């Protein structure tokens, strides 16, 4: 059976934990999550939009 993907506790998105797991190197999940959340914070400060919407738009642009 397939595992149910956990939702991100901050943005309630199933894509954020997948991104953290793909960035994670050598089991350093704390470092990977810090990188992702800092990047999301930079998106929020530069665009003044909701960062999860910008992130989802970027993911949708990749999946042409």
C-alpha positions in Angstrom: 0.0 0.0 0.0 1.1 3.6 -0.7 2.0 5.8 2.1 -0.1 8.9 2.6 2.1 12.0 2.2 2.2 14.2 5.3 1.2 17.8 5.0 3.5 20.7 5.8 2.5 22.0 9.3 3.0 25.7 8.2 1.5 25.9 4.7 -0.7 22.7 4.7 0.9 21.6 1.4 1.9 18.1 0.5 4.6 19.4 -1.9 6.8 21.1 0.7 7.8 17.9 2.5 8.6 16.3 -0.8 10.9 19.3 -1.6 12.5 19.0 1.8 13.2 15.3 1.3 14.7 15.9 -2.1 17.0 18.6 -0.8 17.9 16.5 2.3 21.5 15.2 2.2 22.9 12.6 4.5 19.8 12.6 6.8 20.1 16.3 7.6 16.3 17.1 7.5 16.6 20.1 9.8 19.2 21.8 7.6 17.1 21.0 4.5 13.9 22.4 6.0 15.8 25.5 7.1 16.9 26.1 3.5 13.4 25.6 2.1 11.7 27.9 4.7 14.3 30.6 4.2 13.7 30.4 0.5 10.0 30.7 1.0 10.6 33.7 3.3 12.7 35.4 0.5 9.8 34.7 -2.0 7.4 36.4 0.4 9.6 39.5 1.0 10.5 40.0 -2.7 7.1 39.4 -4.3 4.7 40.5 -1.6 2.4 37.6 -2.6 1.5 34.4 -0.8 4.6 32.3 -1.1 2.8 29.0 -1.4 0.9 30.3 -4.5 4.2 31.4 -6.1 5.7 28.0 -5.3 2.7 26.1 -6.8 2.8 28.3 -9.9 6.5 27.5 -10.3 5.9 23.7 -9.9 3.0 23.9 -12.4 5.3 25.7 -14.9 7.8 22.8 -14.6 5.2 20.2 -15.3 4.3 21.2 -18.8 
